[in-house]
Amino acid sequence: MQTLSRQTRATKPTSQVKMRDSFSCANKSENCTVVCSYRQEVGQGVGLGRKTLSNRLRDFKARRSKAVLDELTQEHRDNRVFWCLIQRELLLKNPTMFHEVIFSDEVRFNFHGGKIECWYLEGENRHDTDLQVPVATRIKGGIMLWGAITATGPVALIRVDGRINSDVYEDTLFERLLPFLDKHGRDLTFQQDKCPIHTSRKMRQFFWREGIEKGVVRD
């Protein structure tokens, strides 16, 4: 699709504002698409305020609705179910197999609550894959947590400032994981997923240097 190039000017220039809601609209008859991400300056070079822009969308008989996020593929679902079935069979044979495993992961909670609103033109289906919003849409505002747990109790649950990279991840494990291993023994297996940060060269060197056995599960 070609990006909408025609600039629509307001009758009276208004100050530029930032949208708080993500929206996506597509005009199939004119073969054009307009996509604005969270807090993007939609008035740049056009001179449209938020209210004016909303009125223009209504003129095109656009409707406001919650965005449809892209979903897991059937292959992803099958892989997860298959992995769970294998683990269940192994647990039936050995109920204590996870007693020596430290499970860990990080998660981000966004302040917007995952609600991304979109504008759809008349006749458009919001379930159309071309109009779906990627799950990884960057929307500011949230909190990042890292935690780890064993069969006997929690290892740690901490807030991570900013974003997690290899340096932050190494510092987190150095401060939280190593003291736990020193107290309970280095024969425990540390579990993590296949996030690029977890499997980076820097982290591989860290695990080798500290003598930590790590297990990696499927994403």
Stockholm file with secondary structure:
# STOCKHOLM 1.0

chainA/1-219         MQTLSRQTRATKPTSQVKMRDSFSCANKSENCTVVCSYRQEVGQGVGLGRKTLSNRLRDFKARRSKAVLDELTQEHRDNRVFWCLIQRELLLKNPTMFHEVIFSDEVRFNFHGGKIECWYLEGENRHDTDLQVPVATRIKGGIMLWGAITATGPVALIRVDGRINSDVYEDTLFERLLPFLDKHGRDLTFQQDKCPIHTSRKMRQFFWREGIEKGVVRD
#=GR chainA/1-219 SS CEECCCCCCCSSCCCCCBCSSCEEEEETTTTEEEEECTTCBTTTTTCCCHHHHHHHHHHTTCEEEECCBCCCCHHHHHHHHHHHHHHHHHHHHCTTTTTTEEEEEEEEEETTTTCCEEEECTTCCTTCGGGCBCTTCCCCCEEEEEEEEETTEEEEEEEECSCCCHHHHHHHIIIIIHHHHHHHCTTSEEEECCCTTTTSHHHHHHHHHHTCEEEECCC
#=GC SS_cons         CEECCCCCCCSSCCCCCBCSSCEEEEETTTTEEEEECTTCBTTTTTCCCHHHHHHHHHHTTCEEEECCBCCCCHHHHHHHHHHHHHHHHHHHHCTTTTTTEEEEEEEEEETTTTCCEEEECTTCCTTCGGGCBCTTCCCCCEEEEEEEEETTEEEEEEEECSCCCHHHHHHHIIIIIHHHHHHHCTTSEEEECCCTTTTSHHHHHHHHHHTCEEEECCC
//
